[in-house]
Structure formats: structure tokens, C-alpha cells
Amino acid sequence: MNELEKKHHDKKMEEIQQKLEEGVKEIFSSEKYKDYIRSMSKLHNYSFNNCVLIATQCPEATMVCGYKTWKKEFNRSVNRGEHGIMIYRPIKVKYNVSAELLDDDKDLSKHVDKSDISVEKEFITFRPTYVFDVSQTSGEPIPKLTSELEDVVESYDEMKKVLVEISPVPITFEKINGSANGYYSAIEERIVIDQELSELHTVKTIIHEIAHASFNHGNKDLDTTKDRNTKEVQAESVAYWVTQALGYDTSDYSFGYIAGWSKDKSVPELKESLDVIKQTSDQIFTSIESKIKDMSIESKNKEVEKKKAI
């Protein structure tokens, strides 16, 4: 890349960053966001360990809660035959403990034989319980911040082939039951994309999952990003960045998705990850450009060989 090309590239990256930040910011002032927040406020926040359990058992899970919560708060029912996702629920348990076993005796007389005194103490223990993903339920629709992408993609089959070839892990296209458009499994080292998505949504989702794989999300030895909100903001930001660089517009979906995964309106996950998002987006986009050039050269060479053979 010469100096002129680099200046053009850097300018384009700055424009994409500005669009991304402003677009996400606008979501927070929309009526759609208010409806979404009212709905999300009814959900329970799960611990990191429970998030790992959910991701391990159901990698395509997007929104989970208990059987009663789905019924009471969302007017949705768990579908017959669905298997729950096991997590651990903290519960408070009270025991009568002999005072002589306690270190803190400030409330007890030093002149009393503590072995004869029973003190009630409260402990936290954990009990297995089950939750269900929204894809396992039916009923009233859940408020959404995103709109499905319906646009067609020029040379769609070729673009799909390019993305499959640059992916760090194998990609398969399958029917995914539920609301997930795709997922990356670090355990199985593969990406699965819903085969029923539109062309643009397929391209964006592949890049989103490639971003997860590139960030090593879910890899316990290499993943330095422990917060799922940050992981999703990172992956979707990369997807938006790369599709913009390719000439596609995924803002109808990406802006709402990023806003939905952010903890607050300042979108700290985006601000704190901008450098790594830029770097990863650049790497993926460069790989796509390089692969397209290689495929073009290969195609021309085949045409030359074909003409020689005639």
C-alpha cells in the first residue's frame, strides 16, 4: 500500500468509526430503545460461571430466563419437549452453629461456656436450576432494537466462498432453531450460520462470527475478554466496519445490536475496544481483498488455459 492509498484507507476508517459511534448514540434516544429497556429490565443478570455454562450447553442462546419468568414477565411459554439449560442458583441457608466454632465472639460473654451456646448463621450455597433460551419459548413477541437485513449482495456466492476461505475455523450453513443467526463454538472450533438468512445478513453474520474466532472469544486459554457484553460489541462492530469497507450498509441491524449489548448509553465496551476493533477489522478486510485478488487471478489464468486448449 503506497502513501496515497494509505491516506485514503485511513480516511475511510475514520468515516466508518464516526458513523458507527453516531449511529449507536442515536439508538438510545429512540422509542424502540425505551420499549427494549422496559423488557430487558425483567431479565436476571447471570454470573460469569453461569454464562460459561449457558454458552457451553447452548452456544446459540441469546436471551435466557426461568420457566416462571417467561410466563409471568413476558407472557411466553416454554415449548413442550424442550430441555432446560442447567445453571447454579445461589440460595441463602441458615444453620445453628455452636458458638465455640466461630471466630467472632464479640457478642458473647467471655465468662460463658460457648460450647453451650447455639448461634444462627447465614450461608450462601448453590443449587442446580434450569433456564430456557427465548428460542425454546412461544408467545408474545420480544421488543427488538434490530431490523433484519434484506438486501442482496453482488456476486454473493463468490463473497461467501471468500469468507469461508479466510475464516480461521471451518464454517457450516445449517438450520438454527431459535433467534440466533449464527454462533462460534471455541470448543468445537467451528462457526455455524443459519442457512435461511438473507444474502446481506448472511455476509454480516459470517464476519461477526469470524470476529469472535479472531478475538479467541470462548477460548479459556486465550480469551482475555471475560464480559459477554464486550465480546458482542466487539464482534458486531467489526462486522459493521468490514461490511462498510466492502460497500454494504448493515446499520439497521448493527447499531441496535451494539446498543442492546452495551451496559449504558456511553457504550464503554465500544470506546475501550476501538483500537482492537480497528485492528481486527483491518486484518479481516485485508484478507478478503487479498483472497478476492487471488481468485480473480486464478480465474483469468483458467480462461487463458481454456483458450490455449481450443
Contacts in CASP RR format, 6 or more apart in sequence:
PFRMAT RR
TARGET T0000
AUTHOR 0000-0000-0000
METHOD contacts of the structure
MODEL  1
MNELEKKHHDKKMEEIQQKLEEGVKEIFSSEKYKDYIRSMSKLHNYSFNN
CVLIATQCPEATMVCGYKTWKKEFNRSVNRGEHGIMIYRPIKVKYNVSAE
LLDDDKDLSKHVDKSDISVEKEFITFRPTYVFDVSQTSGEPIPKLTSELE
DVVESYDEMKKVLVEISPVPITFEKINGSANGYYSAIEERIVIDQELSEL
HTVKTIIHEIAHASFNHGNKDLDTTKDRNTKEVQAESVAYWVTQALGYDT
SDYSFGYIAGWSKDKSVPELKESLDVIKQTSDQIFTSIESKIKDMSIESK
NKEVEKKKAI
1 9 0 8 1.000
12 245 0 8 1.000
13 241 0 8 1.000
13 245 0 8 1.000
13 278 0 8 1.000
13 281 0 8 1.000
13 282 0 8 1.000
16 240 0 8 1.000
16 241 0 8 1.000
16 244 0 8 1.000
16 245 0 8 1.000
17 241 0 8 1.000
17 274 0 8 1.000
17 278 0 8 1.000
19 244 0 8 1.000
19 251 0 8 1.000
20 237 0 8 1.000
20 240 0 8 1.000
20 241 0 8 1.000
20 254 0 8 1.000
20 255 0 8 1.000
20 258 0 8 1.000
20 270 0 8 1.000
21 267 0 8 1.000
21 270 0 8 1.000
23 251 0 8 1.000
23 255 0 8 1.000
24 255 0 8 1.000
24 256 0 8 1.000
24 258 0 8 1.000
24 259 0 8 1.000
24 262 0 8 1.000
24 267 0 8 1.000
24 270 0 8 1.000
25 265 0 8 1.000
25 267 0 8 1.000
26 255 0 8 1.000
27 33 0 8 1.000
27 145 0 8 1.000
27 255 0 8 1.000
27 256 0 8 1.000
27 259 0 8 1.000
27 260 0 8 1.000
28 259 0 8 1.000
28 265 0 8 1.000
32 143 0 8 1.000
32 144 0 8 1.000
32 145 0 8 1.000
33 145 0 8 1.000
33 259 0 8 1.000
35 143 0 8 1.000
36 143 0 8 1.000
36 144 0 8 1.000
36 145 0 8 1.000
36 260 0 8 1.000
38 143 0 8 1.000
39 74 0 8 1.000
39 142 0 8 1.000
39 143 0 8 1.000
40 260 0 8 1.000
42 65 0 8 1.000
42 69 0 8 1.000
42 73 0 8 1.000
42 74 0 8 1.000
43 63 0 8 1.000
43 65 0 8 1.000
43 69 0 8 1.000
44 65 0 8 1.000
44 69 0 8 1.000
46 54 0 8 1.000
46 64 0 8 1.000
46 87 0 8 1.000
48 226 0 8 1.000
49 88 0 8 1.000
50 87 0 8 1.000
50 88 0 8 1.000
51 228 0 8 1.000
53 85 0 8 1.000
53 86 0 8 1.000
53 87 0 8 1.000
53 88 0 8 1.000
54 61 0 8 1.000
54 64 0 8 1.000
54 85 0 8 1.000
54 87 0 8 1.000
54 131 0 8 1.000
55 61 0 8 1.000
55 218 0 8 1.000
55 228 0 8 1.000
56 187 0 8 1.000
57 85 0 8 1.000
57 86 0 8 1.000
58 64 0 8 1.000
58 85 0 8 1.000
58 133 0 8 1.000
59 183 0 8 1.000
59 184 0 8 1.000
59 185 0 8 1.000
60 133 0 8 1.000
60 135 0 8 1.000
60 176 0 8 1.000
60 178 0 8 1.000
60 180 0 8 1.000
60 182 0 8 1.000
60 183 0 8 1.000
60 192 0 8 1.000
61 85 0 8 1.000
61 133 0 8 1.000
61 135 0 8 1.000
61 180 0 8 1.000
62 133 0 8 1.000
62 134 0 8 1.000
62 135 0 8 1.000
62 179 0 8 1.000
62 180 0 8 1.000
63 133 0 8 1.000
63 134 0 8 1.000
63 142 0 8 1.000
63 179 0 8 1.000
64 85 0 8 1.000
64 131 0 8 1.000
64 132 0 8 1.000
64 133 0 8 1.000
64 134 0 8 1.000
65 73 0 8 1.000
65 74 0 8 1.000
65 131 0 8 1.000
65 132 0 8 1.000
66 129 0 8 1.000
66 130 0 8 1.000
66 131 0 8 1.000
66 132 0 8 1.000
67 78 0 8 1.000
67 130 0 8 1.000
67 132 0 8 1.000
70 76 0 8 1.000
70 77 0 8 1.000
70 78 0 8 1.000
70 132 0 8 1.000
70 137 0 8 1.000
71 77 0 8 1.000
74 137 0 8 1.000
74 139 0 8 1.000
74 140 0 8 1.000
74 142 0 8 1.000
75 139 0 8 1.000
75 140 0 8 1.000
76 134 0 8 1.000
76 137 0 8 1.000
76 138 0 8 1.000
76 139 0 8 1.000
76 140 0 8 1.000
76 142 0 8 1.000
77 137 0 8 1.000
77 138 0 8 1.000
77 139 0 8 1.000
78 132 0 8 1.000
78 136 0 8 1.000
78 137 0 8 1.000
79 136 0 8 1.000
79 137 0 8 1.000
79 138 0 8 1.000
82 132 0 8 1.000
82 136 0 8 1.000
84 130 0 8 1.000
84 131 0 8 1.000
84 132 0 8 1.000
84 136 0 8 1.000
85 130 0 8 1.000
85 131 0 8 1.000
85 132 0 8 1.000
85 133 0 8 1.000
86 128 0 8 1.000
86 129 0 8 1.000
86 130 0 8 1.000
87 128 0 8 1.000
87 129 0 8 1.000
87 130 0 8 1.000
87 131 0 8 1.000
88 126 0 8 1.000
88 127 0 8 1.000
88 128 0 8 1.000
88 129 0 8 1.000
89 126 0 8 1.000
89 127 0 8 1.000
89 128 0 8 1.000
89 129 0 8 1.000
90 124 0 8 1.000
90 125 0 8 1.000
90 126 0 8 1.000
91 124 0 8 1.000
91 125 0 8 1.000
91 126 0 8 1.000
91 127 0 8 1.000
92 122 0 8 1.000
92 123 0 8 1.000
92 124 0 8 1.000
93 122 0 8 1.000
93 123 0 8 1.000
93 124 0 8 1.000
93 125 0 8 1.000
94 120 0 8 1.000
94 121 0 8 1.000
94 122 0 8 1.000
94 123 0 8 1.000
95 120 0 8 1.000
95 121 0 8 1.000
95 123 0 8 1.000
96 118 0 8 1.000
96 119 0 8 1.000
96 120 0 8 1.000
96 121 0 8 1.000
97 118 0 8 1.000
97 119 0 8 1.000
97 120 0 8 1.000
97 121 0 8 1.000
98 114 0 8 1.000
98 115 0 8 1.000
98 117 0 8 1.000
98 118 0 8 1.000
98 119 0 8 1.000
99 105 0 8 1.000
99 108 0 8 1.000
99 114 0 8 1.000
99 115 0 8 1.000
99 117 0 8 1.000
99 118 0 8 1.000
99 119 0 8 1.000
100 114 0 8 1.000
100 115 0 8 1.000
100 117 0 8 1.000
102 119 0 8 1.000
102 121 0 8 1.000
105 114 0 8 1.000
108 114 0 8 1.000
108 117 0 8 1.000
133 178 0 8 1.000
133 179 0 8 1.000
134 142 0 8 1.000
134 178 0 8 1.000
134 179 0 8 1.000
135 177 0 8 1.000
135 178 0 8 1.000
135 179 0 8 1.000
135 180 0 8 1.000
136 178 0 8 1.000
145 256 0 8 1.000
145 257 0 8 1.000
145 259 0 8 1.000
145 260 0 8 1.000
146 252 0 8 1.000
146 253 0 8 1.000
146 256 0 8 1.000
146 257 0 8 1.000
147 252 0 8 1.000
147 253 0 8 1.000
148 198 0 8 1.000
148 201 0 8 1.000
148 253 0 8 1.000
149 198 0 8 1.000
149 200 0 8 1.000
149 201 0 8 1.000
149 204 0 8 1.000
149 250 0 8 1.000
149 252 0 8 1.000
149 253 0 8 1.000
150 198 0 8 1.000
150 200 0 8 1.000
150 201 0 8 1.000
151 198 0 8 1.000
151 199 0 8 1.000
151 200 0 8 1.000
151 248 0 8 1.000
151 249 0 8 1.000
152 198 0 8 1.000
152 199 0 8 1.000
152 200 0 8 1.000
153 159 0 8 1.000
153 199 0 8 1.000
153 200 0 8 1.000
153 203 0 8 1.000
153 248 0 8 1.000
156 199 0 8 1.000
156 203 0 8 1.000
158 292 0 8 1.000
158 295 0 8 1.000
159 203 0 8 1.000
159 246 0 8 1.000
160 202 0 8 1.000
160 203 0 8 1.000
160 206 0 8 1.000
161 295 0 8 1.000
162 288 0 8 1.000
162 291 0 8 1.000
162 292 0 8 1.000
162 295 0 8 1.000
163 171 0 8 1.000
163 203 0 8 1.000
163 206 0 8 1.000
163 207 0 8 1.000
163 210 0 8 1.000
163 288 0 8 1.000
164 171 0 8 1.000
164 206 0 8 1.000
165 291 0 8 1.000
166 210 0 8 1.000
166 284 0 8 1.000
166 287 0 8 1.000
166 288 0 8 1.000
166 291 0 8 1.000
167 191 0 8 1.000
167 206 0 8 1.000
167 210 0 8 1.000
167 213 0 8 1.000
168 210 0 8 1.000
168 213 0 8 1.000
168 214 0 8 1.000
169 184 0 8 1.000
169 189 0 8 1.000
169 190 0 8 1.000
169 191 0 8 1.000
169 213 0 8 1.000
170 189 0 8 1.000
170 190 0 8 1.000
170 191 0 8 1.000
171 190 0 8 1.000
171 191 0 8 1.000
171 192 0 8 1.000
171 193 0 8 1.000
171 206 0 8 1.000
171 209 0 8 1.000
172 190 0 8 1.000
172 191 0 8 1.000
172 192 0 8 1.000
172 193 0 8 1.000
173 192 0 8 1.000
173 193 0 8 1.000
173 194 0 8 1.000
173 195 0 8 1.000
174 192 0 8 1.000
174 193 0 8 1.000
174 194 0 8 1.000
174 195 0 8 1.000
175 194 0 8 1.000
175 195 0 8 1.000
175 196 0 8 1.000
176 182 0 8 1.000
176 183 0 8 1.000
176 192 0 8 1.000
176 194 0 8 1.000
180 194 0 8 1.000
181 193 0 8 1.000
181 194 0 8 1.000
181 197 0 8 1.000
181 201 0 8 1.000
181 205 0 8 1.000
182 191 0 8 1.000
182 192 0 8 1.000
182 193 0 8 1.000
182 194 0 8 1.000
182 205 0 8 1.000
182 208 0 8 1.000
182 209 0 8 1.000
183 191 0 8 1.000
183 192 0 8 1.000
183 209 0 8 1.000
184 190 0 8 1.000
184 191 0 8 1.000
184 209 0 8 1.000
184 212 0 8 1.000
184 213 0 8 1.000
184 217 0 8 1.000
185 191 0 8 1.000
185 192 0 8 1.000
186 213 0 8 1.000
186 216 0 8 1.000
186 217 0 8 1.000
186 218 0 8 1.000
186 219 0 8 1.000
186 220 0 8 1.000
186 223 0 8 1.000
191 206 0 8 1.000
191 209 0 8 1.000
191 210 0 8 1.000
191 212 0 8 1.000
191 213 0 8 1.000
193 202 0 8 1.000
193 205 0 8 1.000
193 206 0 8 1.000
193 209 0 8 1.000
194 205 0 8 1.000
197 205 0 8 1.000
200 243 0 8 1.000
200 248 0 8 1.000
200 250 0 8 1.000
201 253 0 8 1.000
203 243 0 8 1.000
203 246 0 8 1.000
203 248 0 8 1.000
204 239 0 8 1.000
204 240 0 8 1.000
204 243 0 8 1.000
204 248 0 8 1.000
204 250 0 8 1.000
204 253 0 8 1.000
204 254 0 8 1.000
205 239 0 8 1.000
207 238 0 8 1.000
207 239 0 8 1.000
207 242 0 8 1.000
207 243 0 8 1.000
207 284 0 8 1.000
208 235 0 8 1.000
208 236 0 8 1.000
208 238 0 8 1.000
208 239 0 8 1.000
209 235 0 8 1.000
210 284 0 8 1.000
211 234 0 8 1.000
211 235 0 8 1.000
211 236 0 8 1.000
211 238 0 8 1.000
211 239 0 8 1.000
211 280 0 8 1.000
211 284 0 8 1.000
212 218 0 8 1.000
212 231 0 8 1.000
212 235 0 8 1.000
214 238 0 8 1.000
214 280 0 8 1.000
214 283 0 8 1.000
214 284 0 8 1.000
215 223 0 8 1.000
215 225 0 8 1.000
215 231 0 8 1.000
215 234 0 8 1.000
215 235 0 8 1.000
215 276 0 8 1.000
215 280 0 8 1.000
216 222 0 8 1.000
216 223 0 8 1.000
216 224 0 8 1.000
217 223 0 8 1.000
217 225 0 8 1.000
217 231 0 8 1.000
217 234 0 8 1.000
217 235 0 8 1.000
225 231 0 8 1.000
225 234 0 8 1.000
227 269 0 8 1.000
228 261 0 8 1.000
229 261 0 8 1.000
229 262 0 8 1.000
229 263 0 8 1.000
229 269 0 8 1.000
230 269 0 8 1.000
230 272 0 8 1.000
230 273 0 8 1.000
232 257 0 8 1.000
232 258 0 8 1.000
232 261 0 8 1.000
233 258 0 8 1.000
233 261 0 8 1.000
233 262 0 8 1.000
233 267 0 8 1.000
233 269 0 8 1.000
233 270 0 8 1.000
233 273 0 8 1.000
234 269 0 8 1.000
234 273 0 8 1.000
234 276 0 8 1.000
234 277 0 8 1.000
234 280 0 8 1.000
236 254 0 8 1.000
236 257 0 8 1.000
236 258 0 8 1.000
236 261 0 8 1.000
237 254 0 8 1.000
237 258 0 8 1.000
237 270 0 8 1.000
237 273 0 8 1.000
237 277 0 8 1.000
237 281 0 8 1.000
238 277 0 8 1.000
238 280 0 8 1.000
238 281 0 8 1.000
238 284 0 8 1.000
239 250 0 8 1.000
239 254 0 8 1.000
240 250 0 8 1.000
240 251 0 8 1.000
240 254 0 8 1.000
240 255 0 8 1.000
240 258 0 8 1.000
241 277 0 8 1.000
241 278 0 8 1.000
241 281 0 8 1.000
241 285 0 8 1.000
242 281 0 8 1.000
242 284 0 8 1.000
242 285 0 8 1.000
242 288 0 8 1.000
243 249 0 8 1.000
243 250 0 8 1.000
244 250 0 8 1.000
245 281 0 8 1.000
245 285 0 8 1.000
246 285 0 8 1.000
246 288 0 8 1.000
258 267 0 8 1.000
258 270 0 8 1.000
259 267 0 8 1.000
261 269 0 8 1.000
262 268 0 8 1.000
262 269 0 8 1.000
262 270 0 8 1.000
263 269 0 8 1.000
270 277 0 8 1.000
END
